Amino acid sequence: MKKQTLIIAAFLGITGMWSCTKEDPNGITENNSNPPGQVSNVQVTNEHGAALITYTLPADPDLLYIKAIYTLANGTRREVKASTYTNQLRVDGFSDTLKHTIQLIAVNKSEVASAAVNAEVSPLVSPIQLVFRNLQVSATAGGIRIKSLNQYKGNVVIVPLMDSASKGDYISLDNIYTSDSIIATSIRGLTPVQKKFAFFVRDRWLNTTDTLYATITPAREVLLDRTKFSSYVCDNDTKMSFNTTVDMMFTGLLNNEWPCTYTDESSGVPTTITWSLGQQPVKLTRFNLLTRREGNFYYAKGSPRRFEVYGSNEPTRDGDWSKWTKILTCEVVKPSGLPLGQENSADYAAGSAGFTFDFNEDTPPYRYLRIKCLQNWIGAYFIVIQNMNVWATE
C-alpha cells in the first residue's frame, strides 16, 4: 500500500509539472514568459500624414501581433496593432513632415513583449495642411462660400468661426466634415452685414492648421414667396395618386399631415414634376425639400433618394427635354447609414429639418423648375413631397 501511494504521488507530481509547461500541437506555450523575437528588415514608405511600415516577422509560433508605439506632435500617444497574417502596418495622425520615431514591438499570446526596434518615418504633407493651403472663402447669398482641394481624400474638418459682435470674440458656426477631393460648400443663414471670420482645418486626432482670417459681407438672400408658385403640368409629367397635386408641396398642409404631393406609385420610369416660381426668372441659391414621414421613418417609401433638378425659361407643354437644362444632381444621405426600416435620432433630426441642396454659384436665373426622381428609398420612382422652399439672391 505504501509503495502504491508513492507511485501515485510521483505520477501526480509529473502531471503537475507537465501542466505548467503544456504545449499544443502547434508548439504554442501557455503562460510563456519568454519574449518573442524582434521584427527585422524594416522598410518605410512615407505617405501624406502617415507612413506604411513593412517588416519580416520573427519565426516564433507563439507570436500574436506586432504593435507600433509613437507620439504625435500634439502630444497624443498612439498605438497601432497588426496581426501575424500581415507583414505591414500603417501609422497615421501626423500633421508635420518632421522625423518621428516608431517603436515596433512583437507580442506573444501571453502578452509578453519583445525589445523594441526603432523605425524612423518622415510623413509627407498631411491632408489638413494641403486643404488649408488651398482654402478659399468668399461671400455668397446668405452666407459664405468655402472652397478647397483635398487631393488625397483625407477625413478633414473645416472649422468656421465668426466675430458676431465685432469685439474679437469668435463663435463657432457649423463645422464642415468631408473627405471629398473637391470641397465646395456654403454656410447659409447669415445676415448681409460685414463680419470678420476665421477658418482652420483639423483632423480626428485633433491636429490643427494655422488660421485664415477674412472680412466678408454675405450677399442678401430671400425666401421666395410660395404664393407665387404654380404647377406647370407637362404632357410627359408623372400622373398623381390619391387626388393629390403638385401644388400641394407649396400650398398644402405641413408637419407631416395629409394630403401632400404624391406621384403615381406604378410609374415604371423616373418621376417628373414641374412648376413655376413666379412671373420672372430668379437667381437661385438653394432649396429645401421636406418629405412625408411614413410611420416613424423619413427614409422610406416615396422619400426621394436620388434625383435631378432642371431649369427652364421657355418650357413647352409637351415637356420637350431640349428646353430644359440640368442644374443640379442630388442624393439624400442618411446620417446613420442604417438599413431600410432602421433610423436613429440623427436620421430623425435630419429628416424633420428637410433636405437642403445648394445651387451652383454660376447657375443662371430660371423661372421654371423640374424634378426628375431617379430612385426613392425603396428603389422605385414615385415621390412624396410634403413641402418645398426655394431661396434666391436679389
ZIVENZI-V662350 format. One record per residue. N is the residue number from 1. PSI is psi in degrees with one decimal (NA if undefined). Layout:
[[N,PSI] [N,PSI]]
This chain:
[[1,-43.4] [2,-37.5] [3,-40.0] [4,-38.8] [5,-42.3] [6,-37.9] [7,-43.1] [8,-42.9] [9,-41.7] [10,-40.0] [11,-43.3] [12,-37.5] [13,-42.2] [14,-41.4] [15,-42.2] [16,-41.4] [17,-39.8] [18,-37.4] [19,-26.4] [20,-23.5] [21,31.3] [22,134.3] [23,144.0] [24,172.8] [25,-21.1] [26,1.6] [27,13.0] [28,130.5] [29,131.3] [30,145.2] [31,45.3] [32,110.9] [33,-1.4] [34,123.0] [35,148.4] [36,171.3] [37,172.7] [38,158.1] [39,158.1] [40,175.8] [41,49.7] [42,132.3] [43,145.4] [44,133.1] [45,110.3] [46,139.6] [47,177.9] [48,109.0] [49,11.5] [50,179.7] [51,142.9] [52,124.1] [53,124.0] [54,157.4] [55,169.7] [56,128.4] [57,147.9] [58,147.5] [59,77.1] [60,114.2] [61,-16.6] [62,5.4] [63,135.5] [64,-48.5] [65,168.3] [66,136.9] [67,149.5] [68,132.4] [69,131.1] [70,169.7] [71,132.2] [72,167.1] [73,-27.3] [74,6.4] [75,-3.3] [76,128.4] [77,127.4] [78,146.3] [79,122.8] [80,134.6] [81,149.1] [82,137.6] [83,173.8] [84,-0.8] [85,-0.5] [86,158.4] [87,28.3] [88,157.9] [89,159.7] [90,125.9] [91,135.7] [92,-176.4] [93,8.3] [94,141.3] [95,-1.6] [96,179.7] [97,19.8] [98,168.9] [99,137.1] [100,138.7] [101,127.8] [102,124.7] [103,121.6] [104,122.7] [105,132.2] [106,139.4] [107,134.9] [108,-177.4] [109,-9.5] [110,12.0] [111,32.0] [112,129.5] [113,150.7] [114,173.7] [115,150.6] [116,146.8] [117,127.4] [118,138.7] [119,140.1] [120,127.2] [121,147.8] [122,84.7] [123,150.8] [124,172.8] [125,130.6] [126,156.6] [127,-38.1] [128,-35.6] [129,-38.0] [130,-42.0] [131,-42.2] [132,-39.3] [133,-32.7] [134,6.1] [135,128.2] [136,135.6] [137,145.7] [138,169.5] [139,145.2] [140,175.3] [141,119.5] [142,12.7] [143,-144.5] [144,145.5] [145,132.0] [146,125.7] [147,148.7] [148,175.6] [149,139.1] [150,66.9] [151,-37.4] [152,13.1] [153,43.2] [154,151.5] [155,106.2] [156,161.8] [157,120.9] [158,122.4] [159,110.4] [160,139.6] [161,152.8] [162,135.0] [163,81.7] [164,-35.4] [165,6.5] [166,37.5] [167,10.7] [168,4.4] [169,102.6] [170,137.3] [171,155.6] [172,138.4] [173,-173.2] [174,125.3] [175,152.2] [176,110.5] [177,125.3] [178,154.6] [179,14.9] [180,146.3] [181,-33.2] [182,118.0] [183,122.0] [184,101.1] [185,165.3] [186,149.8] [187,120.9] [188,179.2] [189,17.5] [190,147.9] [191,152.3] [192,59.2] [193,137.7] [194,129.5] [195,159.3] [196,134.7] [197,156.5] [198,145.8] [199,135.0] [200,168.5] [201,138.5] [202,169.2] [203,-174.0] [204,-8.6] [205,7.6] [206,23.5] [207,144.0] [208,155.3] [209,-176.8] [210,179.6] [211,134.7] [212,125.4] [213,142.3] [214,144.6] [215,120.1] [216,141.7] [217,105.7] [218,141.8] [219,156.6] [220,134.1] [221,139.6] [222,144.3] [223,121.7] [224,144.0] [225,112.2] [226,-15.9] [227,-14.2] [228,-6.3] [229,152.1] [230,148.9] [231,148.6] [232,88.0] [233,121.3] [234,156.8] [235,-32.8] [236,15.0] [237,157.6] [238,140.3] [239,159.5] [240,158.0] [241,157.5] [242,32.2] [243,25.4] [244,169.0] [245,164.9] [246,-36.1] [247,-24.8] [248,-19.0] [249,-8.7] [250,0.1] [251,-6.3] [252,-162.1] [253,158.8] [254,-171.3] [255,45.2] [256,31.2] [257,168.3] [258,142.2] [259,170.4] [260,175.2] [261,124.1] [262,108.2] [263,169.0] [264,119.9] [265,-24.3] [266,0.8] [267,130.0] [268,7.5] [269,162.0] [270,134.5] [271,139.1] [272,136.2] [273,149.9] [274,143.2] [275,163.6] [276,144.7] [277,-7.2] [278,-157.8] [279,-18.8] [280,151.3] [281,147.2] [282,151.5] [283,102.0] [284,144.9] [285,-40.8] [286,169.1] [287,158.8] [288,124.5] [289,123.1] [290,119.8] [291,167.6] [292,133.5] [293,130.8] [294,106.2] [295,-115.7] [296,10.6] [297,135.1] [298,-30.5] [299,74.2] [300,161.3] [301,-114.9] [302,8.9] [303,123.2] [304,137.1] [305,-51.9] [306,125.5] [307,165.7] [308,151.5] [309,131.3] [310,150.4] [311,151.7] [312,153.1] [313,-12.1] [314,61.2] [315,162.9] [316,154.2] [317,-18.9] [318,-4.6] [319,22.3] [320,116.7] [321,-17.7] [322,-14.9] [323,-1.7] [324,146.2] [325,127.1] [326,123.1] [327,-7.3] [328,138.1] [329,124.3] [330,144.1] [331,124.0] [332,126.2] [333,125.9] [334,117.7] [335,-41.6] [336,-26.1] [337,9.7] [338,154.2] [339,167.5] [340,134.1] [341,-0.2] [342,128.7] [343,148.7] [344,-170.9] [345,-34.4] [346,-38.8] [347,-43.2] [348,-44.0] [349,-43.5] [350,-42.3] [351,-40.8] [352,-24.3] [353,-16.1] [354,165.5] [355,116.9] [356,135.7] [357,138.5] [358,139.6] [359,150.4] [360,148.9] [361,-31.0] [362,11.8] [363,124.5] [364,166.6] [365,141.6] [366,152.0] [367,-30.1] [368,143.3] [369,151.5] [370,133.3] [371,133.3] [372,113.6] [373,120.5] [374,-23.3] [375,132.9] [376,-170.7] [377,-5.2] [378,12.8] [379,8.0] [380,-170.4] [381,-23.1] [382,155.0] [383,152.7] [384,121.1] [385,124.3] [386,-38.9] [387,145.9] [388,119.5] [389,142.5] [390,136.9] [391,154.9] [392,168.2] [393,148.0] [394,NA]]
